[in-house]
Amino acid sequence: MHQSRSPDHLTPPDQLGVVIGAREVYDQVVGLREDVRAMGQQAEGVRDELADHESRLRALEAWRYALPVAAVTGLGGAVVSLVQALAK
């Protein structure tokens, strides 16, 4: 028995008249793989740059916290020197 197919049984690609072959799918997958690989390399560069910025921020924070201690120590030394100079 032969079944006839009515237009409502057509798949969407058939309705559009588009046929995508295995070669087209393969080419798109290869292109996508190259794009993902490039994004991975770019992400690695961003990670390296972020690590560099993080280390620079840590160094600036160390200076920021050390600066008041240095100022107090310097001021204390100046006061001691002044007192010793006035005592003579």
Contacts in CASP RR format, 6 or more apart in sequence:
PFRMAT RR
TARGET T0000
AUTHOR 0000-0000-0000
METHOD contacts of the structure
MODEL  1
MHQSRSPDHLTPPDQLGVVIGAREVYDQVVGLREDVRAMGQQAEGVRDEL
ADHESRLRALEAWRYALPVAAVTGLGGAVVSLVQALAK
13 19 0 8 1.000
13 20 0 8 1.000
END
